[in-house]
């Protein structure tokens, strides 16, 4: 069962927040945070508002399904009841030869960025993934223009593993590369 024990962490300004497993009751807040982030200019998310069609019910089912998966988990950060961020660890492919690694995703509410929420969520999921004996590697993809995220990922031990040139169309004849970054979940597995 994919479960993150609730824990208290502190924002850089000293205020406490909670990190825990996402529950179906979080679905509406998670969907709204994703919509708000998509609406931001240069949000770093690949979806457009028109493409994001996940209903609250769909999100709740996705959360419920993660409870029974040894490869997938969702975690949320909440500050004073407000959703501050969400992170995911999902199998990149369910093919037997590729199940040993997964992709991580992260969304942090604008007012909580650069306060430690993203670092705490990712560290929590990396710890969870490292405790799963069948998982060996974590990966993520990030738009090359998202320098704060790249800096965070490098500080957590992720290393560049590839680059997709002009992979994302930003509009007005502008394109951005996407970096693939990876790290082992246990450094003894890096052989």
C-alpha positions in Angstrom: 0.0 0.0 0.0 1.3 3.4 -0.9 1.2 5.4 2.3 3.1 8.5 3.5 3.1 8.9 7.2 1.9 12.4 8.1 4.7 14.6 9.3 5.2 18.3 10.1 7.8 20.4 8.3 8.5 24.1 8.4 8.4 26.7 5.8 11.5 28.8 5.5 9.7 31.6 7.4 9.1 29.2 10.3 5.4 28.4 9.8 4.5 24.7 10.1 2.9 22.6 7.3 1.9 19.0 7.0 3.0 16.4 4.4 0.9 13.3 4.0 -0.6 10.8 1.6 -3.2 12.4 -0.6 -6.8 11.2 0.1 -9.9 11.4 -2.2 -11.1 14.4 -0.1 -8.1 16.3 -1.5 -9.2 15.8 -5.1 -11.0 19.1 -5.6 -8.1 21.1 -4.1 -5.6 19.2 -6.2 -7.6 19.8 -9.4 -7.9 23.5 -8.6 -4.2 23.9 -7.9 -3.4 22.3 -11.2 -5.8 24.6 -13.0 -4.4 27.7 -11.2 -0.8 26.6 -12.1 -1.7 25.9 -15.8 -3.2 29.4 -16.0 0.1 31.1 -14.9 2.3 32.4 -17.6 5.4 30.1 -18.0 4.0 27.7 -15.3 6.3 24.9 -16.4 3.4 22.5 -16.9 2.9 21.1 -20.4 -0.9 21.0 -20.3 -3.1 23.8 -21.5 -6.3 24.8 -19.8 -8.3 23.3 -22.7 -6.4 20.0 -22.4 -6.8 19.6 -18.6 -10.1 17.8 -18.4 -9.7 15.9 -15.1 -12.8 16.0 -13.1 -12.9 15.9 -9.3 -14.3 12.4 -9.5 -11.4 11.4 -11.9 -8.9 12.9 -9.5 -10.5 11.1 -6.5 -10.3 7.8 -8.4 -6.7 8.3 -9.3 -5.9 9.0 -5.6 -7.9 5.9 -4.5 -6.1 3.7 -7.1 -2.7 4.9 -5.8 -3.5 3.3 -2.4 -3.3 -0.2 -3.8 -0.2 0.4 -6.1 3.3 -0.5 -5.1 4.6 1.7 -7.9 2.5 4.9 -7.5 1.9 7.4 -4.7 0.6 10.9 -4.3 1.5 13.3 -1.4 0.1 16.6 -0.5 1.5 19.5 1.6 -1.1 21.6 3.6 -0.6 24.8 5.5 -3.4 25.9 7.8 -5.8 23.7 5.7 -4.8 25.2 2.4 -3.2 23.0 -0.3 0.4 24.2 -0.6 1.6 21.5 -3.0 1.3 18.1 -4.5 3.8 15.5 -5.7 3.5 12.2 -7.5 5.6 9.2 -8.1 4.3 7.1 -11.0 5.5 4.3 -13.1 6.8 5.6 -16.4 5.7 2.3 -18.1 4.1 -0.7 -16.6 6.1 -3.0 -18.8 7.9 -5.6 -16.6 11.4 -4.6 -17.8 10.7 -0.9 -17.0 8.9 -1.2 -13.6 12.0 -0.5 -11.6 11.8 3.3 -12.1 9.2 6.0 -12.0 8.6 9.6 -12.9 8.1 12.3 -10.3 5.8 15.3 -10.7 5.5 18.4 -8.6 3.2 21.4 -8.3 3.6 24.0 -5.6 1.1 26.8 -5.1 2.5 30.2 -6.1 2.5 31.7 -2.6 4.5 28.7 -1.2 7.2 28.6 -3.8 10.8 29.0 -2.6 9.7 28.2 1.0 10.7 24.6 1.1 7.4 22.9 0.2 8.7 21.4 -3.1 11.9 20.1 -1.5 10.0 18.5 1.4 7.5 16.9 -0.9 10.1 15.5 -3.2 12.3 14.3 -0.3 9.3 12.6 1.2 8.5 10.8 -2.1 12.2 9.8 -2.6 12.3 8.3 0.8 9.0 6.4 0.1 10.4 5.1 -3.2 13.7 4.1 -1.7 11.8 1.9 0.8 10.1 0.0 -2.1 12.6 -2.8 -2.9 11.4 -3.1 -6.6 12.1 0.6 -7.3 15.6 1.5 -8.2 15.5 4.9 -10.0 13.5 8.1 -10.0 13.2 10.4 -13.0 11.5 13.6 -14.0 11.3 16.0 -16.9 11.6 19.8 -16.6 11.3 22.6 -19.1 14.7 24.3 -19.6 13.3 27.7 -18.7 12.3 26.6 -15.2 15.6 27.4 -13.5 14.3 27.3 -9.9 13.0 23.8 -10.4 16.3 22.6 -12.1 18.3 24.0 -9.2 16.1 22.2 -6.7 16.4 18.9 -8.6 20.1 19.2 -8.9 20.4 19.8 -5.1 18.4 16.6 -4.5 20.8 14.5 -6.5 19.1 14.4 -9.8 21.5 14.5 -12.8 20.8 15.4 -16.4 20.2 12.2 -18.4 19.0 13.7 -21.7 17.7 16.7 -23.5 14.8 17.0 -25.9 15.6 20.0 -28.2 12.7 22.4 -29.0 10.4 20.0 -27.3 7.8 22.4 -26.0 6.1 25.1 -28.0 5.8 28.2 -25.9 3.9 30.2 -28.5 4.9 33.1 -30.8 7.5 30.9 -32.5 9.2 30.3 -29.2 10.3 26.8 -28.1 12.0 25.3 -25.1 14.1 22.2 -24.5 13.0 19.6 -21.9 15.6 18.0 -19.7 15.3 14.5 -18.5 16.9 14.2 -15.0 17.4 11.0 -13.0 18.8 9.7 -9.7 19.2 6.3 -8.1 16.9 5.7 -5.1 19.7 4.0 -3.2 23.2 4.9 -4.1 24.3 1.3 -3.7 22.0 0.6 -6.7 24.1 2.9 -8.9 26.2 0.1 -10.4 
